[in-house]
Amino acid sequence: MNCGTIVKIHTFDDGNKRYKHYKNKWTIQEVMYNGGKLKLKNDDNTEIIINSISSWKVRIPKKL
């Protein structure tokens, strides 16, 4: 996955449960640790940033 890619989160656990009520459409802002972690920005509310989420918890949606 690369910066600018649109993703959806499929596993909201740990500290990310609070983001579950936002529209599930996110843009990758940064790729860290050889792709193991991502920084995401919500597409609907661009003030919402997830600074670190494991890349296995997101997927590229078939439909946007």
C-alpha positions as CSV (number, residue, x, y, z in Angstrom):
1,M,0.0,0.0,0.0
2,N,1.2,3.5,-0.8
3,C,0.5,7.0,0.4
4,G,-2.7,8.3,-1.2
5,T,-4.4,4.9,-1.4
6,I,-8.0,4.8,-0.1
7,V,-8.6,2.0,2.4
8,K,-11.3,0.7,4.8
9,I,-10.6,-0.6,8.3
10,H,-11.9,-4.1,8.9
11,T,-10.6,-4.5,12.5
12,F,-11.4,-1.8,15.0
13,D,-9.6,-2.9,18.1
14,D,-7.2,-1.6,20.7
15,G,-7.3,2.2,20.8
16,N,-9.0,2.5,17.4
17,K,-12.5,1.5,18.5
18,R,-13.4,5.2,18.9
19,Y,-13.1,5.7,15.1
20,K,-15.7,3.1,14.3
21,H,-18.5,5.6,14.1
22,Y,-16.8,7.7,11.4
23,K,-17.4,7.0,7.7
24,N,-15.1,4.1,6.9
25,K,-13.1,5.7,4.1
26,W,-9.5,6.5,4.9
27,T,-6.5,7.8,2.9
28,I,-3.0,6.6,3.7
29,Q,-0.9,9.5,4.8
30,E,2.3,7.7,5.7
31,V,3.7,4.1,5.5
32,M,5.9,3.1,8.4
33,Y,8.0,0.1,9.5
34,N,8.3,-1.4,6.0
35,G,4.6,-1.3,5.5
36,G,3.7,-2.8,8.9
37,K,2.0,0.4,10.2
38,L,0.0,3.1,8.5
39,K,-1.0,6.7,9.3
40,L,-4.6,7.3,8.1
41,K,-6.7,10.4,7.5
42,N,-10.5,10.1,7.4
43,D,-11.9,11.2,4.0
44,D,-15.2,12.6,5.4
45,N,-13.7,14.4,8.4
46,T,-10.1,15.3,7.5
47,E,-9.4,16.4,11.1
48,I,-9.6,12.8,12.2
49,I,-6.2,11.1,12.0
50,I,-5.1,7.7,13.1
51,N,-1.4,8.0,13.8
52,S,-0.6,4.3,13.8
53,I,-2.6,1.3,12.8
54,S,-1.3,-2.1,11.7
55,S,-1.6,-2.5,7.9
56,W,-3.3,-6.0,8.3
57,K,-6.3,-4.2,9.8
58,V,-7.1,-2.4,6.6
59,R,-8.0,-3.4,3.1
60,I,-8.4,-1.7,-0.3
61,P,-12.2,-1.6,-1.0
62,K,-13.6,-3.1,-4.2
63,K,-16.1,-0.2,-4.3
64,L,-15.7,3.3,-2.9
